[in-house]
Structures are given as structure tokens and as C-alpha cells.
Amino acid sequence: MRVAVVGAGFAGLAVLKVLRELGHEVVVFEKAPDVGGVWSRTRRYSGLTTQNNKDTYTFSDHPMPAEYPEWPSGAQVQAYLEAYVRKFGLGPSLRLSTEVVRTEPTDAEDGWLVTVRPAGGSLQAPERFDHLVVANGIFSDPVLPKYEGYSDLVRHGGRLLAPSQLNDITEGAGRHVLVVGYGKSACDIATSLGPIAASTRVVARSLLWKMPKKIGRVLNFKYLLLTRLGEGLFRYITPVGIENFLHGRGRLVTRAMIGSIATITTRQLTLRKLGLVPHGVFTDIARQSVSLVSDQFFEQIRSGKIVVHRDTVIERFVIRDGRPYAKLSDGHIVPADLVVCGTGWHQRVPFLDQKIQKRLLDDDGNFHLWRQILPHDVPNLTFNGYNSSYFSPLSAEAGALWIGAHLAGKVPLPPLEERRELVEARLRWTEERTQGHHARGTCVIPFSMHNVDETLDDIDLNVSRGVKVKQWLLPIDPSVYEGSIGRLKERLARA
């Protein structure tokens, strides 16, 4: 088949490599001038690092360089992906600096017409493809709140932007900065700006629990949350194996384990002294992506370089003495020369025909995708990377293998109505579990390995039971999944 892939991040590159090895002609379109997706030099902010350690955040057949630190920088991750492209000769299939403007099915819905625009160029004539893979990422379109008084802010020299738009941290030097949000990107930005800004304030609607890189300054957090045991501490929609014990007769042990982590973390980060203990309970980290502590964040709060306004929002911008200020809901009026909004992302596919989008989404805008990959009734279309995961590279590979098997007609699927019911039930469970913070149905955290298991079990490419037992106590090692594409090729050749 001739396959179009939109996006050259982890998900797009994984699909490219797998489908090429299976004999398909693949073209990957990427708006940025380089590969990497969120790690592109055009989008990463100063101070960006991975949340995973380097050994769990890799493709199965391409380890990160030994000289990389435990938590690689954004630039290092992008360089890693460039090396992946070179290693496997993927470059000729990439069309960088090329924006996909529109994709629409052919009249017979037996393929896709893809219209693109090269950077600085005009629209090109539509190209026909047999299959379309959407891998544009769920963290590609930042949400910027619409504040009253925004025009006054701009007219008086203020700026409002997303973290991915702050490519040069020196823009905040000597300025009064407001960082909106309390996720990792917001706290990373605040920590980078704290030493150079005139003032740095974090405005947080709600506080999230933060995980130290070393719990109790001893235990690397990878041994806790990047294992199957760490995932098993949170109740899955359908518990399996030992999870039935952890959330049944052993639930008191499970609660004690989680409670001890909460106690140690609260003490280690001096959250009570700082007045920064989040509302709710520690298991709330299962509601959305775990936020790793940004280096020096709490130290700068203690020293006064960063001030946190908790349970607070910006009500509007006002002008005083010719300078922009923000009026906060806690009553403070604070200077606001630079406002950086780490306030989340839109999950949308703007290049898809509107009629197709209506077939993909429910009335609340949630994606209805079987295994986070396959739409119910849009032929010749799959998604990859629409499963926000702790192990994005491994999840991307699993999805790519599933897509490869699907194109060969080798994925057993339940009847359509059964798939609809199961996806709907999972969305209802996710909505309740996350209190709506599920990225339009695309966030599978903290159940990343459950998602990998289900995807690979469908195509009989999962690791052995013995390997899974080791993964209960040791961090996930993607290299044990190496060779899956070879096994799939052999199977398809025999079919």
C-alpha cells in the first residue's frame, strides 16, 4: 500500500519503520523542519527534560547513548530521534517543513487525498494514498486562555504565550513573569526563569502531587512508578492477576504503600511548611500524567525566587502606571510583563474533513478509537500515539506493529457494536476516574503497560509471562521487545 503518515515524532517514526519493513511505500509529512514532535527545536522550551529515565524512554532496538544523563534534555531526545532516522535509513521517506492542510477520503472511500503546503510555498495538488495514519500527537496544539484585558496587556508591552513558544529563556530576564499552571512544563519554565526574572509567580488553579526523582532521596522513582507494580497500585477497569489481590483482600497493604509514599514525599518536599499540600489524596496522580519535580523548583520557592498562588486564577489584566498587571482571584494584583500558560493542549485533527471528524468523536469531543488506534467506521484510517503513555516510544512501536498487522488483515476484531460498547464503557470509566482530565479519551496513564499488553496480545507479539514477572519489580526495559517486527514479518510471510 501507499501510506501517508502525519507527524514525525515517536509515533510517526515508529509507523514509518514498521510499515516500510512490511513492504509498504510510506511518506511522512512533518510541519517542523526536523523530526521529534514535541522535542523539535521549534517547540521545546528551555529546561525541558524527560519525565522518564533514559533506559525506559527508548525504542526497543535503539538505546539512548550511554553518555546521556539519567533524564535527557529535550535537545538530546531530538538528537536521539535524528540518530534513529539515520540508523534505519528513514530519511528518504520524510517530507519535513511540509504542512498537511487537508485530508479527505476518495469518493469511494477506498483511499485518501492529501493536500500539503511546503514551508514558504503554495498548496500542492492532492496526492492519493491507500491508507492514512494520524500521528500528529496530542500535545501539539497548546491551549491559551482568553483573558479579559488581553489587548491591554499586549498594547503595553506584555506577552502571553505557551511554554512551547518560549524557545529563548532570556526573554524573561529582568521581567515580571507569571506562569499559569502547575504541571511539569509550567514548573520547568518557572524554575528556569526564577534566577533571571525580576519576579516569578506561579498561578495554579489546583495543585498536583509531584514525584521526586529520588523518593526519600534514596529510591529512584523509576523503581516505583515505571514498573508493573507501580501501575498495579491503581485499580484498572479490569484488574488481572495479582491486581485482583492488590485491590481485593490486599487493599489495606496497597493503601499503606501509597500512604507511605505520600508521607515521604510531603516531608521531603516540605509541602506543609510551604503550604503546598494538594487537596485530595495521593492516588489522584492517577487522574492525569504524573508530574515529576522540576530541579530546584521547591528550593526556589523556599528562597523566595518563586511565589506560588495556589487555588487561584487570573481574572483579568489591568494597566497601572502604564504597565500591565494581572488581577488574581485571591485578591492580589501582580505585575505581568510575560505570561506563560502551561494550561494544557487541544486534542484535535484540524486537517481531517469535518464530516470525518464527526464520525470519530462523540458529542463531548472524545475520540472513539479501538485500542486507541482504529476508528469504528472510517475505513483506511488509523491513529498512532493517541495513547499518552509513560513509555511513549514503546507504546508507539506497539501501535505501529498493530497497524502493520491490521493492514495485512491479521488483527482479530470483535464485532463493531461490541467494540462501540467497550470503547464507550472505557470512556465512562476514564471520565469518572480522571474527573474529566483524560485528554479527550487519549490519556491511558497510569495504565501504560496495560495498553501495551492489550495492543500486542491482539497480534500475539507480547513478551513471555516470565518477562512480565520481572517487570513487576524492575523498570520496564523496552529492549526485551526487540525483534517483534521480525516475528510479525515471518508470520505474514507464512500466511
Stockholm file with secondary structure:
# STOCKHOLM 1.0

chainA/1-495         MRVAVVGAGFAGLAVLKVLRELGHEVVVFEKAPDVGGVWSRTRRYSGLTTQNNKDTYTFSDHPMPAEYPEWPSGAQVQAYLEAYVRKFGLGPSLRLSTEVVRTEPTDAEDGWLVTVRPAGGSLQAPERFDHLVVANGIFSDPVLPKYEGYSDLVRHGGRLLAPSQLNDITEGAGRHVLVVGYGKSACDIATSLGPIAASTRVVARSLLWKMPKKIGRVLNFKYLLLTRLGEGLFRYITPVGIENFLHGRGRLVTRAMIGSIATITTRQLTLRKLGLVPHGVFTDIARQSVSLVSDQFFEQIRSGKIVVHRDTVIERFVIRDGRPYAKLSDGHIVPADLVVCGTGWHQRVPFLDQKIQKRLLDDDGNFHLWRQILPHDVPNLTFNGYNSSYFSPLSAEAGALWIGAHLAGKVPLPPLEERRELVEARLRWTEERTQGHHARGTCVIPFSMHNVDETLDDIDLNVSRGVKVKQWLLPIDPSVYEGSIGRLKERLARA
#=GR chainA/1-495 SS CEEEEECCSHHHHHHHHHHHHTTCEEEEECSSSSSCGGGSTTTCCTTCBCSSCTTTSSBTTBCCCTTSCSSCBHHHHHHHHHHHHHHTTCGGGEECSEEEEEEEECTTSSSEEEEEEETTSCCCCCEEESEEEECCCSSSSBCCCCCBTHHHHHHTTCEEECGGGCCCGGGGTTSEEEEECCSHHHHHHHHHHTTTSSEEEEEESSCCCEECSEETTTEETHHHHSSHHHHHTSCCSSCCTTHHHHTTTTHHHHHHHHHHHHHHHHHHTTHHHHTCCCSSCGGGGGGSCCEECCTTHHHHHHHTSEEEEETCCEEEEEEETTEEEEEETTSCEEECSEEEECCCBCCCCTTBCHHHHHHHBCTTCCBCEETTTEESSCTTEEESSCSBCTTHHHHHHHHHHHHHHHHTTCCCCCCHHHHHHHHHHHHHHHHHHHTTCSGGGTBCTTCHHHHHHHHHHHTTCCCCHHHHHHHTTSCCCGGGGTTHHHHHHHHHHHC
#=GC SS_cons         CEEEEECCSHHHHHHHHHHHHTTCEEEEECSSSSSCGGGSTTTCCTTCBCSSCTTTSSBTTBCCCTTSCSSCBHHHHHHHHHHHHHHTTCGGGEECSEEEEEEEECTTSSSEEEEEEETTSCCCCCEEESEEEECCCSSSSBCCCCCBTHHHHHHTTCEEECGGGCCCGGGGTTSEEEEECCSHHHHHHHHHHTTTSSEEEEEESSCCCEECSEETTTEETHHHHSSHHHHHTSCCSSCCTTHHHHTTTTHHHHHHHHHHHHHHHHHHTTHHHHTCCCSSCGGGGGGSCCEECCTTHHHHHHHTSEEEEETCCEEEEEEETTEEEEEETTSCEEECSEEEECCCBCCCCTTBCHHHHHHHBCTTCCBCEETTTEESSCTTEEESSCSBCTTHHHHHHHHHHHHHHHHTTCCCCCCHHHHHHHHHHHHHHHHHHHTTCSGGGTBCTTCHHHHHHHHHHHTTCCCCHHHHHHHTTSCCCGGGGTTHHHHHHHHHHHC
//
